[in-house]
Every structure is written in structure tokens, then in C-alpha cells.
Amino acid sequence: MPKLKLTKTELKHQRDQLKQFTRFLPTLQLKKQQLQMEIRLCNDRIAENERREKQAVDQLVSWSPLFGEDAIADFLPTVLKVRKVNCDTSNIAGVNVPVYHSTDFELLPYDLFRVDPWVDDAVEAVKSIVEIRLERDIIREQQRLIACELRTTTQRVNLFEKVKIPETKENIRVIQISISDNDISAVARSKIAKKKLQEPAA
């Protein structure tokens, strides 16, 4: 750290820095609060998503005895594929995050005369569950990105609150004392010089 200059120019510089820090700190604190709120909202959305998945799975299980769970496990993965997960991008408190939009599925052809009539309903039910899980993955990615930004913002808030602002205030105090001492010394020297000039005349 460079040695502090005890000058009026440095005093102005330190005061300008203090103004900048104190002006910027409330913005950082507000951003921190927004990010914390978004993390809570992500938690709520994940909980709601898990509730929807459980409801969908329970409905599927309720009529699975008609065709057996093995039929779902063995047959459906051969005809239903995820082709693309469509996401938009949103800016949350300065963080670009993905937002789930929809899922494109590829339904491979199967012989309608050789499969049971429940297959169409099972395909739709599984598609719904897969979409819910993919949406949850995107919400978790949002949460991860927001949490990273929250860590960075919290570090900056702490830096300003606990280091930069106290340090700058202390620098201003030290410079003001030094300038005041110098002014007092200058006045004393001036009086001594004046007295010495007056002595020969006397």
C-alpha cells in the first residue's frame, strides 16, 4: 500500500473517494437484498415444481396397474425422446439467467395395432413429468447463477462497509490532523520570525 501523502490535494482525493464509496454502497446493498429475495423465490418455485411432479407421478401410478410399471420403463424410452429444451433469457438484478419456456419432444413411430390403448395417455403423462423436471433443472441453474452473483455482491458490500469507508475516514482524519499541525507550526514560526525582525529595531 502506497504511503499516505499528508497534503491538501490528497485530502480532497480522499474526500472524493469517500463520497463515491458512500454513494455506491446503498446500490450494492439494494442489489444484495434483491438477489436474496430471488434466491427465496427460486426455492419457492422449486418446491412448487416438486409438488406438481409428485401429483403427476401419483396420477400416473394410480393407473399403472392397467399396464404395469415395466411397460413404462421398457417401452416409453424407446418412443419418446427430448429433442430440445427451449429457454428465454431474463435479467434479474444484473444477472442473465435462463427461463424455461417449453420442451420439444420427438415421438418415434410405433405400431398402433401392436401396442395397448393406454400408450397415448402414458406418453402424454410422461411428457408432462419430463417437462416438470426440465423446468426444475432450469430453476436450479437460475439459483446457482444468482447465488454466485450474491456471493460477489456480498463481498463488495463487506469491502466497502468494513474496509474502504473506515480506511478512507481514517486517512481523512490523519491528513486533517497533519494539516492542522502544520498550520499551527507555520503560525508559530511566523510569530518567531516577526519577533526576531522587531528585536534589532528595538
C-alpha positions as CSV (number, residue, x, y, z in Angstrom):
1,M,0.0,0.0,0.0
2,P,1.5,3.4,-1.0
3,K,2.4,5.8,1.8
4,L,-0.4,8.3,2.5
5,K,0.5,11.9,1.4
6,L,-0.3,14.4,4.1
7,T,-1.3,17.2,1.7
8,K,-4.5,19.2,0.8
9,T,-4.6,17.6,-2.6
10,E,-4.6,14.1,-1.0
11,L,-7.3,15.3,1.4
12,K,-9.5,16.3,-1.5
13,H,-8.8,13.0,-3.2
14,Q,-9.7,11.0,-0.1
15,R,-12.9,13.0,0.4
16,D,-13.9,12.4,-3.2
17,Q,-13.3,8.7,-2.7
18,L,-15.4,8.7,0.5
19,K,-18.3,10.4,-1.4
20,Q,-18.0,7.7,-4.1
21,F,-18.0,4.8,-1.7
22,T,-20.9,6.1,0.4
23,R,-22.9,6.8,-2.8
24,F,-22.2,3.4,-4.3
25,L,-22.8,1.4,-1.1
26,P,-26.6,1.7,-0.9
27,T,-26.9,0.5,-4.5
28,L,-24.8,-2.6,-3.6
29,Q,-26.9,-3.2,-0.5
30,L,-30.1,-2.9,-2.6
31,K,-28.8,-5.4,-5.1
32,K,-27.8,-7.8,-2.3
33,Q,-31.4,-7.6,-1.0
34,Q,-32.9,-8.2,-4.5
35,L,-30.6,-11.2,-5.0
36,Q,-31.5,-12.7,-1.6
37,M,-35.2,-12.3,-2.5
38,E,-34.7,-14.0,-5.8
39,I,-33.0,-16.9,-4.1
40,R,-36.0,-17.3,-1.9
41,L,-38.3,-17.1,-4.9
42,C,-36.3,-19.9,-6.6
43,N,-36.7,-22.0,-3.5
44,D,-40.4,-21.5,-3.6
45,R,-40.6,-22.3,-7.4
46,I,-38.6,-25.5,-6.8
47,A,-40.9,-26.6,-4.0
48,E,-44.0,-25.9,-6.2
49,N,-42.3,-27.7,-9.1
50,E,-41.7,-30.8,-6.9
51,R,-45.3,-30.7,-5.7
52,R,-46.5,-30.7,-9.3
53,E,-44.2,-33.6,-10.2
54,K,-45.4,-35.6,-7.2
55,Q,-49.0,-35.0,-8.2
56,A,-48.3,-36.1,-11.8
57,V,-46.4,-39.2,-10.7
58,D,-49.2,-40.1,-8.3
59,Q,-51.7,-39.8,-11.1
60,L,-49.6,-42.0,-13.4
61,V,-49.0,-44.6,-10.7
62,S,-52.8,-44.7,-10.0
63,W,-53.5,-46.2,-13.4
64,S,-50.2,-48.0,-13.9
65,P,-51.7,-51.4,-12.8
66,L,-53.5,-51.3,-16.1
67,F,-50.3,-51.9,-18.0
68,G,-47.6,-52.5,-15.3
69,E,-44.6,-50.3,-14.4
70,D,-42.2,-52.4,-16.5
71,A,-44.1,-51.4,-19.6
72,I,-43.4,-47.7,-18.9
73,A,-39.8,-48.4,-18.1
74,D,-39.2,-50.6,-21.1
75,F,-41.4,-49.2,-23.8
76,L,-41.7,-45.4,-23.4
77,P,-38.0,-44.6,-23.6
78,T,-37.9,-46.2,-27.0
79,V,-40.6,-44.0,-28.5
80,L,-40.3,-40.7,-26.6
81,K,-37.1,-38.5,-26.9
82,V,-36.3,-35.0,-25.8
83,R,-35.3,-33.1,-28.9
84,K,-34.8,-29.6,-27.5
85,V,-35.3,-27.6,-24.3
86,N,-36.4,-24.0,-25.2
87,C,-35.3,-21.2,-22.9
88,D,-35.5,-17.5,-22.9
89,T,-33.1,-15.2,-21.0
90,S,-34.1,-12.8,-18.3
91,N,-32.1,-10.2,-16.4
92,I,-32.5,-10.5,-12.6
93,A,-30.7,-7.8,-10.6
94,G,-28.0,-7.6,-13.3
95,V,-27.7,-11.4,-13.7
96,N,-28.6,-13.0,-17.0
97,V,-30.4,-16.2,-16.2
98,P,-32.2,-18.9,-18.3
99,V,-36.0,-19.1,-18.1
100,Y,-37.8,-22.3,-19.0
101,H,-40.2,-21.9,-22.0
102,S,-41.0,-25.3,-23.4
103,T,-39.7,-28.7,-24.5
104,D,-39.7,-30.2,-28.0
105,F,-40.2,-33.9,-27.9
106,E,-39.6,-36.4,-30.7
107,L,-42.2,-39.2,-30.7
108,L,-40.8,-42.1,-32.7
109,P,-43.4,-44.1,-34.7
110,Y,-44.9,-47.2,-33.2
111,D,-47.5,-49.6,-34.5
112,L,-50.9,-48.6,-33.1
113,F,-52.2,-52.1,-33.7
114,R,-49.5,-53.8,-31.7
115,V,-49.5,-51.6,-28.6
116,D,-52.1,-51.3,-25.9
117,P,-54.6,-48.4,-26.0
118,W,-53.0,-46.9,-22.8
119,V,-49.8,-45.9,-24.7
120,D,-51.0,-42.5,-25.9
121,D,-52.1,-41.5,-22.4
122,A,-48.9,-42.8,-20.9
123,V,-46.8,-40.8,-23.4
124,E,-48.6,-37.6,-22.5
125,A,-48.3,-38.3,-18.8
126,V,-44.5,-39.0,-19.1
127,K,-44.0,-35.9,-21.3
128,S,-45.6,-33.8,-18.5
129,I,-43.3,-35.3,-15.9
130,V,-40.2,-34.8,-18.0
131,E,-41.2,-31.1,-18.7
132,I,-41.6,-30.5,-15.0
133,R,-38.2,-32.0,-14.2
134,L,-36.5,-30.0,-17.0
135,E,-38.1,-26.8,-15.8
136,R,-36.8,-27.6,-12.3
137,D,-33.3,-28.0,-13.7
138,I,-33.5,-24.5,-15.3
139,I,-34.8,-23.0,-12.0
140,R,-31.8,-24.6,-10.2
141,E,-29.4,-23.1,-12.8
142,Q,-31.1,-19.7,-12.1
143,Q,-30.5,-20.2,-8.4
144,R,-26.8,-21.2,-9.0
145,L,-26.1,-18.1,-11.1
146,I,-27.9,-15.8,-8.7
147,A,-26.1,-17.3,-5.7
148,C,-22.7,-16.7,-7.5
149,E,-23.7,-13.0,-8.0
150,L,-24.9,-12.8,-4.4
151,R,-21.5,-14.0,-3.1
152,T,-19.7,-11.4,-5.2
153,T,-22.1,-8.6,-4.2
154,T,-21.8,-9.5,-0.5
155,Q,-18.0,-9.4,-0.8
156,R,-18.2,-5.9,-2.3
157,V,-20.6,-4.7,0.4
158,N,-18.3,-6.0,3.1
159,L,-15.3,-4.5,1.4
160,F,-17.0,-1.0,1.3
161,E,-18.5,-1.2,4.8
162,K,-15.6,-2.8,6.7
163,V,-12.5,-1.8,4.8
164,K,-12.8,1.1,2.2
165,I,-15.1,3.5,4.1
166,P,-13.4,3.2,7.5
167,E,-9.9,3.3,5.9
168,T,-10.8,6.5,3.9
169,K,-12.3,8.1,7.0
170,E,-9.1,7.4,9.0
171,N,-7.0,8.7,6.1
172,I,-9.0,12.0,6.2
173,R,-8.6,12.3,9.9
174,V,-4.9,11.7,9.8
175,I,-4.4,14.2,6.9
176,Q,-6.6,16.9,8.7
177,I,-4.5,16.5,11.9
178,S,-1.3,16.8,9.9
179,I,-2.5,19.9,8.0
180,S,-3.8,21.5,11.3
181,D,-0.4,20.8,13.0
182,N,1.4,22.3,10.0
183,D,-0.8,25.4,10.1
184,I,-0.2,25.8,13.8
185,S,3.6,25.4,13.3
186,A,3.5,27.9,10.4
187,V,1.8,30.5,12.6
188,A,4.3,29.9,15.4
189,R,7.2,30.2,13.0
190,S,5.8,33.4,11.6
191,K,5.4,34.9,15.0
192,I,9.0,33.9,16.0
193,A,10.3,35.4,12.7
194,K,8.3,38.6,13.2
195,K,9.6,38.9,16.8
196,K,13.2,38.4,15.6
197,L,12.7,41.1,13.0
198,Q,11.4,43.5,15.6
199,E,14.2,42.9,18.1
200,P,17.0,44.8,16.2
201,A,14.7,47.8,15.7
202,A,14.2,47.9,19.5
